Amino acid sequence: MSADRPAQPYGGAGGHEEGRGDGEDVDARYHREVDDPATWDDDAYALIGPVEAHGRGVDLGLLLVRGGSLALVPHGLHKAFDMPAFTQAVAGSFVGAQAPEVIAWVVMLGQVGLPLLLAIGLFTRPAAFLLAAMMSAIWALMFAVRLDYTVLGPQGELTGENALLYVALALPLVFTGAGRWSLDSLRTAGRP
C-alpha cells in the first residue's frame, strides 16, 4: 500500500463520505476505468477499496438494456386504453377472478411505469426485480398452468417467449444496477 493512501478504504474512521482525503470526488472514488492507468497506482487498493472497475462500454450496454424495456410500454398503454376489456380478460383467469380490477390495474401500471423507471435509471434494482417478478407471474399464470401447455409452439418458439424475454432483460439489472448514465447514479452520489 502506498504512503499517500489511508489505512481505511473510505478515508475516515467509520467510512464516511469525505473521500480519501485527497480531494477526489465521490463518483471518481467508486468508478474506475479498467484501461486508465492514472487511476490505478497499485493493485492492493483495487482489492480493498470502494472501487467498481469496468470498461467504458459497460455503461452504454446497461443504458441499451434499460432502454430495451421500453418495448413493454405499448402493451401497457393498449391495456390502459381498453381497460374494461382487459379487466374481463383478467377476470377469466385463475388468479384474476379474485380481484380482476385490482390485478388489471397493477399489471397495466407495471407494464407502463416499471419500464419507464428502468429507462431513466431511477430505482433500477427494485424496478427490475418487480418487472421480472411480474412477467414471470404472467408467464406462469397464462402459459405454464394451462392443461394444453407445450414447451414449444407450432412454429418452434417457446410458449410465452415474450414474457420470458422481458424477464431475461430485467433480471440482470437487479444485480448490476443502472450504471453511471442514470438518475440512480446522481441520486446515490455515484455508488453502484
Residue frames as qw, qx, qy, qz and C-alpha x, y, z in Angstrom:
[[0.000, 0.891, 0.453, 0.000, 0.00, 0.00, 0.00],
 [0.420, 0.505, -0.034, 0.753, 1.43, 3.40, -0.91],
 [0.312, -0.205, -0.479, 0.794, 2.18, 6.06, 1.72],
 [0.186, -0.047, -0.062, -0.979, -0.38, 8.57, 0.40],
 [0.557, -0.313, -0.629, -0.442, -3.23, 6.12, 0.93],
 [0.486, -0.468, 0.408, -0.615, -5.06, 5.98, 4.24],
 [0.111, -0.174, 0.966, -0.155, -5.25, 2.74, 6.14],
 [0.442, 0.396, 0.721, -0.358, -9.02, 2.56, 5.82],
 [0.364, 0.296, 0.679, 0.564, -10.54, 2.31, 2.33],
 [0.056, 0.835, 0.504, 0.212, -13.10, 5.11, 2.77],
 [0.296, 0.594, -0.115, 0.739, -10.64, 7.64, 4.08],
 [0.309, -0.561, 0.304, -0.705, -12.13, 8.32, 7.50],
 [0.039, -0.073, 0.925, -0.372, -12.70, 6.34, 10.65],
 [0.423, 0.354, 0.670, -0.497, -16.04, 4.69, 10.07],
 [0.336, 0.261, 0.757, 0.496, -16.35, 5.03, 6.27],
 [0.187, 0.738, 0.334, -0.555, -17.91, 8.46, 5.90],
 [0.610, 0.689, 0.355, 0.166, -18.42, 10.23, 2.59],
 [0.151, -0.893, 0.173, 0.388, -15.49, 12.63, 2.93],
 [0.695, 0.664, -0.277, 0.002, -13.47, 10.76, 0.33],
 [0.888, 0.013, -0.232, 0.397, -9.89, 9.53, 0.53],
 [0.461, -0.753, -0.052, 0.467, -8.68, 12.85, 1.83],
 [0.442, -0.175, 0.402, 0.783, -7.02, 13.93, -1.41],
 [0.257, 0.443, -0.039, -0.858, -9.91, 15.97, -2.82],
 [0.057, -0.025, -0.882, -0.467, -11.19, 13.17, -5.02],
 [0.564, -0.063, -0.005, -0.823, -14.93, 13.38, -5.77],
 [0.667, -0.076, 0.640, -0.372, -17.30, 10.60, -4.80],
 [0.851, 0.456, 0.040, -0.257, -18.10, 9.40, -8.34],
 [0.482, 0.660, -0.572, 0.070, -14.43, 9.05, -9.21],
 [0.312, -0.449, 0.764, -0.344, -13.92, 7.14, -5.98],
 [0.739, 0.070, 0.586, -0.324, -16.45, 4.45, -6.84],
 [0.820, 0.532, 0.209, -0.029, -15.99, 4.13, -10.59],
 [0.283, -0.632, 0.561, 0.453, -12.56, 3.43, -12.03],
 [0.752, 0.553, -0.212, -0.289, -11.87, 2.68, -15.65],
 [0.942, -0.144, 0.246, 0.177, -10.01, -0.55, -16.27],
 [0.742, 0.366, 0.156, 0.539, -7.83, 0.87, -19.01],
 [0.024, 0.923, -0.062, 0.378, -6.96, 4.15, -17.26],
 [0.758, -0.013, -0.439, 0.483, -3.55, 3.61, -15.61],
 [0.075, 0.488, -0.256, 0.831, -3.52, 7.04, -13.97],
 [0.626, -0.477, 0.078, -0.612, -6.18, 5.93, -11.51],
 [0.974, -0.202, -0.105, -0.011, -4.59, 2.57, -10.69],
 [0.139, 0.802, -0.538, 0.220, -1.32, 3.13, -8.89],
 [0.042, -0.309, 0.935, -0.171, -1.30, -0.18, -7.03],
 [0.510, -0.152, -0.746, -0.401, -3.38, -3.32, -7.22],
 [0.239, -0.206, -0.817, 0.482, -3.91, -3.66, -3.48],
 [0.217, 0.216, 0.280, -0.910, -6.23, -0.67, -3.28],
 [0.519, 0.053, -0.503, -0.689, -8.42, -2.09, -6.05],
 [0.506, -0.149, -0.850, -0.001, -8.97, -5.18, -3.90],
 [0.296, -0.377, -0.683, 0.550, -9.73, -3.42, -0.61],
 [0.037, 0.209, 0.088, -0.973, -11.11, -0.04, -1.68],
 [0.465, 0.544, 0.539, -0.443, -14.58, 1.08, -2.79],
 [0.086, 0.453, -0.553, -0.694, -13.82, 0.58, -6.48],
 [0.765, 0.400, 0.469, -0.187, -16.06, -0.65, -9.28],
 [0.168, -0.483, 0.608, 0.607, -13.78, -1.48, -12.17],
 [0.646, 0.468, 0.601, 0.037, -15.25, -1.76, -15.64],
 [0.377, 0.078, 0.445, 0.809, -14.62, -0.53, -19.14],
 [0.171, 0.241, 0.015, -0.955, -16.29, 2.46, -20.70],
 [0.372, -0.053, -0.680, -0.629, -18.63, 0.33, -22.79],
 [0.174, -0.290, -0.903, 0.266, -20.42, -1.19, -19.79],
 [0.146, 0.430, 0.391, -0.801, -22.41, 1.96, -19.07],
 [0.394, 0.268, -0.417, -0.774, -23.53, 2.16, -22.70],
 [0.340, -0.061, -0.919, -0.189, -24.52, -1.51, -22.59],
 [0.057, -0.371, -0.775, 0.508, -26.54, -1.00, -19.41],
 [0.266, 0.386, 0.056, -0.882, -28.25, 2.02, -20.98],
 [0.418, 0.150, -0.657, -0.609, -29.22, -0.07, -24.02],
 [0.260, -0.208, -0.938, 0.097, -30.56, -2.90, -21.83],
 [0.069, 0.415, 0.549, -0.722, -32.56, -0.42, -19.79],
 [0.333, 0.347, -0.210, -0.851, -33.92, 1.17, -22.98],
 [0.265, 0.011, -0.892, -0.365, -34.94, -2.24, -24.32],
 [0.012, 0.349, 0.849, -0.396, -37.56, -2.48, -21.61],
 [0.268, 0.346, 0.063, -0.897, -39.49, 0.38, -23.26],
 [0.307, 0.014, -0.772, -0.556, -40.89, -2.12, -25.75],
 [0.159, -0.359, -0.893, 0.222, -43.27, -3.21, -22.97],
 [0.103, 0.306, 0.273, -0.906, -44.87, 0.26, -22.65],
 [0.415, 0.056, -0.439, -0.795, -47.15, -0.08, -25.74],
 [0.411, -0.234, -0.879, -0.058, -48.56, -3.31, -24.26],
 [0.174, -0.398, -0.633, 0.641, -49.48, -1.45, -21.08],
 [0.185, 0.255, -0.045, -0.948, -50.88, 1.54, -22.98],
 [0.400, -0.095, -0.724, -0.554, -53.06, -0.78, -25.07],
 [0.358, -0.382, -0.824, 0.216, -54.44, -2.24, -21.87],
 [0.075, -0.357, -0.365, 0.857, -54.98, 1.26, -20.44],
 [0.265, 0.122, -0.307, -0.906, -56.97, 2.44, -23.48],
 [0.675, -0.150, -0.522, -0.499, -59.28, -0.59, -23.31],
 [0.110, -0.318, 0.765, -0.549, -59.37, -1.26, -19.58],
 [0.756, -0.022, 0.294, -0.585, -62.88, -2.83, -19.46],
 [0.883, 0.310, -0.311, -0.167, -61.91, -5.49, -21.99],
 [0.394, 0.447, -0.716, 0.363, -58.63, -6.15, -20.20],
 [0.396, -0.276, 0.598, -0.640, -60.44, -6.42, -16.87],
 [0.893, 0.104, 0.049, -0.436, -62.80, -9.01, -18.42],
 [0.748, 0.405, -0.520, 0.075, -59.80, -10.99, -19.70],
 [0.084, 0.415, -0.729, 0.539, -58.19, -10.89, -16.26],
 [0.649, -0.170, 0.375, -0.640, -61.47, -11.98, -14.63],
 [0.922, 0.196, -0.198, -0.270, -61.38, -15.14, -16.74],
 [0.501, 0.443, -0.691, 0.274, -58.02, -16.25, -15.35],
 [0.687, -0.297, -0.633, 0.197, -57.40, -18.34, -12.26],
 [0.403, -0.269, -0.393, 0.781, -55.88, -15.62, -10.07],
 [0.025, -0.135, -0.159, -0.978, -57.59, -12.64, -11.68],
 [0.417, -0.502, -0.648, -0.393, -61.05, -13.90, -10.77],
 [0.465, -0.456, -0.564, 0.507, -60.38, -12.97, -7.13],
 [0.071, -0.796, -0.162, 0.579, -59.97, -9.21, -7.77],
 [0.651, 0.450, 0.420, 0.444, -59.99, -8.55, -11.52],
 [0.148, 0.959, 0.095, 0.220, -59.99, -4.75, -11.37],
 [0.461, -0.817, 0.318, 0.136, -57.10, -4.54, -8.91],
 [0.735, -0.156, 0.528, 0.395, -54.98, -7.06, -10.79],
 [0.545, 0.667, 0.360, 0.358, -55.74, -5.41, -14.15],
 [0.014, -0.990, 0.061, -0.127, -54.66, -2.01, -12.81],
 [0.603, -0.642, 0.419, 0.220, -51.50, -3.42, -11.19],
 [0.739, 0.130, 0.511, 0.421, -50.46, -5.18, -14.40],
 [0.393, 0.822, 0.261, 0.320, -51.22, -2.14, -16.57],
 [0.192, -0.964, 0.178, -0.042, -49.36, 0.27, -14.27],
 [0.707, -0.444, 0.472, 0.284, -46.46, -2.19, -14.01],
 [0.702, 0.330, 0.464, 0.428, -46.19, -2.52, -17.78],
 [0.259, 0.884, 0.125, 0.368, -46.10, 1.26, -18.20],
 [0.322, -0.921, 0.173, -0.133, -44.36, 2.53, -15.06],
 [0.802, -0.427, 0.340, 0.244, -41.63, -0.04, -14.44],
 [0.732, 0.337, 0.274, 0.526, -40.08, 0.18, -17.94],
 [0.132, 0.906, 0.035, 0.401, -40.10, 3.98, -17.67],
 [0.557, -0.792, 0.250, 0.000, -38.27, 3.78, -14.34],
 [0.843, -0.121, 0.354, 0.386, -35.73, 1.41, -15.88],
 [0.573, 0.643, 0.219, 0.459, -35.22, 3.61, -18.94],
 [0.003, 0.908, -0.135, 0.398, -34.36, 6.70, -16.90],
 [0.598, 0.195, -0.617, 0.473, -32.43, 4.63, -14.39],
 [0.318, -0.465, 0.334, -0.756, -34.41, 5.56, -11.29],
 [0.691, -0.240, 0.551, -0.403, -34.80, 2.89, -8.57],
 [0.535, 0.425, -0.636, -0.359, -33.41, 0.46, -11.13],
 [0.124, 0.169, -0.964, 0.163, -32.81, -2.58, -8.95],
 [0.361, 0.240, 0.729, -0.530, -36.28, -2.67, -7.32],
 [0.592, 0.489, -0.044, -0.639, -38.00, -1.77, -10.60],
 [0.431, 0.395, -0.764, -0.272, -36.12, -4.51, -12.45],
 [0.057, -0.027, 0.955, -0.291, -36.96, -7.03, -9.74],
 [0.472, 0.366, 0.497, -0.630, -40.65, -6.11, -9.83],
 [0.571, 0.505, -0.327, -0.558, -40.72, -6.24, -13.63],
 [0.293, 0.286, -0.907, -0.094, -39.05, -9.66, -13.69],
 [0.194, 0.119, 0.869, -0.440, -41.42, -10.94, -10.98],
 [0.541, 0.434, 0.233, -0.681, -44.50, -9.57, -12.77],
 [0.567, 0.469, -0.504, -0.451, -43.53, -11.02, -16.14],
 [0.122, 0.182, -0.971, 0.100, -42.64, -14.37, -14.50],
 [0.355, 0.249, 0.713, -0.552, -46.05, -14.46, -12.86],
 [0.592, 0.489, -0.074, -0.636, -47.75, -13.55, -16.16],
 [0.421, 0.378, -0.782, -0.261, -45.88, -16.36, -17.92],
 [0.018, -0.041, 0.958, -0.283, -46.66, -18.86, -15.17],
 [0.392, 0.348, 0.602, -0.602, -50.35, -17.97, -14.91],
 [0.573, 0.554, -0.085, -0.597, -51.05, -17.51, -18.61],
 [0.602, 0.479, -0.591, -0.241, -48.99, -20.34, -20.09],
 [0.168, 0.331, -0.903, 0.217, -47.48, -22.83, -17.64],
 [0.365, 0.046, 0.758, -0.539, -50.70, -23.74, -15.78],
 [0.674, 0.285, -0.188, -0.655, -52.74, -24.43, -18.90],
 [0.838, -0.048, 0.527, -0.132, -53.78, -28.00, -19.46],
 [0.820, 0.532, 0.164, 0.134, -52.70, -27.88, -23.11],
 [0.147, -0.898, 0.366, 0.196, -49.25, -26.43, -22.29],
 [0.914, 0.229, 0.063, 0.328, -46.40, -27.44, -24.55],
 [0.524, -0.542, 0.133, 0.644, -42.84, -26.18, -24.29],
 [0.187, -0.162, 0.496, 0.833, -42.63, -25.32, -27.99],
 [0.495, 0.516, 0.235, -0.658, -45.29, -23.60, -30.06],
 [0.813, 0.455, 0.363, -0.032, -46.34, -24.56, -33.59],
 [0.524, 0.822, -0.170, 0.141, -43.53, -22.52, -35.19],
 [0.792, 0.121, -0.371, 0.470, -40.80, -23.79, -32.86],
 [0.003, -0.617, 0.277, -0.737, -40.86, -20.84, -30.47],
 [0.180, -0.104, -0.809, 0.550, -41.00, -21.14, -26.69],
 [0.243, -0.694, -0.630, -0.249, -44.54, -20.85, -25.39],
 [0.328, -0.920, -0.203, 0.071, -44.87, -17.37, -23.89],
 [0.732, 0.060, -0.023, 0.679, -41.40, -16.37, -25.01],
 [0.095, 0.730, 0.062, 0.674, -42.19, -12.62, -24.99],
 [0.597, -0.766, 0.009, -0.236, -42.78, -12.69, -21.23],
 [0.893, -0.272, 0.056, 0.354, -39.63, -14.76, -20.72],
 [0.562, 0.442, 0.043, 0.697, -37.59, -12.30, -22.80],
 [0.180, -0.816, 0.026, -0.549, -38.71, -9.43, -20.57],
 [0.814, -0.578, 0.056, 0.037, -37.66, -11.48, -17.54],
 [0.835, 0.034, 0.094, 0.542, -34.27, -12.09, -19.15],
 [0.292, 0.672, 0.052, 0.678, -33.97, -8.37, -19.94],
 [0.374, -0.805, 0.041, -0.459, -34.85, -7.16, -16.43],
 [0.894, -0.425, -0.102, 0.099, -33.18, -9.75, -14.22],
 [0.712, 0.161, -0.149, 0.667, -29.53, -8.76, -14.91],
 [0.021, 0.659, -0.042, 0.751, -30.35, -5.17, -13.93],
 [0.725, -0.655, -0.134, -0.168, -31.30, -6.42, -10.46],
 [0.860, -0.300, -0.001, 0.414, -27.67, -7.44, -9.96],
 [0.570, 0.239, 0.104, 0.779, -25.81, -4.77, -11.95],
 [0.070, -0.693, -0.267, 0.667, -27.84, -1.65, -11.25],
 [0.467, 0.837, 0.254, -0.131, -28.27, 1.11, -13.80],
 [0.686, 0.241, 0.116, 0.676, -24.67, 2.19, -14.37],
 [0.302, -0.319, -0.125, 0.890, -23.29, 5.73, -14.39],
 [0.121, -0.108, -0.383, -0.909, -25.64, 7.10, -17.04],
 [0.369, -0.521, -0.751, -0.166, -28.73, 7.08, -14.84],
 [0.331, -0.727, 0.017, -0.602, -30.64, 9.03, -12.23],
 [0.880, -0.442, -0.158, 0.077, -29.63, 6.39, -9.69],
 [0.706, 0.142, -0.148, 0.678, -26.01, 7.40, -10.18],
 [0.018, 0.560, -0.058, 0.826, -26.91, 11.02, -9.42],
 [0.658, -0.599, -0.147, -0.432, -29.17, 10.04, -6.52],
 [0.903, -0.399, -0.059, 0.152, -26.58, 7.82, -4.82],
 [0.148, -0.900, 0.366, 0.182, -23.54, 10.05, -5.48],
 [0.455, 0.613, -0.623, -0.173, -22.07, 7.59, -7.96],
 [0.398, -0.283, 0.850, -0.198, -22.17, 4.50, -5.77],
 [0.287, 0.040, -0.845, -0.449, -23.15, 1.34, -7.62]]
